[in-house]
Amino acid sequence: MKGIEISKLYWENFGKEMIKNQFPDIFDLIAVGLVGSGSECYGYDDELSRDHDFEPGFCIFLPGEDIIDRHTEFMLERAYSSLPREFMGLCKNKENPAGGKRNGVFRTADFYLALTGIPHEPQNWRDRLSVPDHAAFEASDGKVFHDNLGDFSKIRSAWSNPPQDIRLKKLCGFLILMSQTGEYNYNRCLMRGETDAAALTAAEFVNACISAALWVNGRPAPYYKWKFRALKDICGISDDSPLCSALKNILSAANVKDNISVACSEIISMIRKKPDLLPCRANDLQSIAISLNEQIKDPDLRNLSLLAAV
């Protein structure tokens, strides 16, 4: 059973009744779910995930102190801590993970501030470009089990649905990175006999390529170790597809030049299948990137460097 399912059952078996009985006045003011860092929030967890930072639990998100005061927050944290330590063969962590606690009581504004640097939904493209893709991914991952007030879900929805201008700017930036690393710098590294630099350049190409594929589908990329998983889950690309096969061959140093060409062709094909992107009919990444950038409606964002969003 996945961590999100365990979290929801833990909430339904213990958390919901605890709050209804002990804090009835705030039940409709809080949000509850499992959102943020950790493979269980992505839905990517497995048995191996349980060897660290994995526990039964959920997040309780509170509005500002003008609605729920500090004393209530403190008492709620104490009540949460008193919930059963064991559930479905899992035990609560005795210490918080190195990156901070993942379950328990949070202020909504503090949670998003720690994750994205912004305590509310992004107000403009500057807010969005200030947040790394992996943080934007985590701001919209997981599941919300309860949110009658809707404030938490409003922010989450904003991160889940980036506007078209952001999608275009991100995509054109990663296309330029693909071109720089795969079509240009990789060959130059080899010509200089710098095979170690060529290997790093090839890896950068793979990273940029996966990010481009995800932004074709309007989504940021997660933390690097989950990028291939996201490529399959979000883009519907199988392990044995031409794109996945090419990227894996590149990382294995197998026919790298040919596989870079395959990967570039696959990304261009993906773009052309999206009617809301409508790139030029060019066959090179740079020309397509410039065409996508020209479609951005906000003139200030459009006039930024093609690499401004990456």
Secondary structure, DSSP 8 states (H G I E B T S, - for coil): --HHHHHHHHIIIIIHHHHHHH-GGGGGG-EEEE-SSSHHHHT---GGGGGSS--S--EEEE--TTTS-HHHHHHHHHHHHTS-SEETTEE--SS--TT---SEEEEHHHHHHHHHS-SSS--SHHHHHTS-HHHHHHTT-SEEEEESS-HHHHHHHHHHS--HHHHHHHHHHHHHHHIIIIIIIHHHHHHTT-HHHHHHHHHHHHHHHHHHHHHHTT----SGGGHHHHHHHHH---TTSHHHHHHHHHHTTSSHHHHHHHHHHHHHHHHHT-TTT---S-SSHHHHHHHHHHT-S-HHHHTS-TTTT-
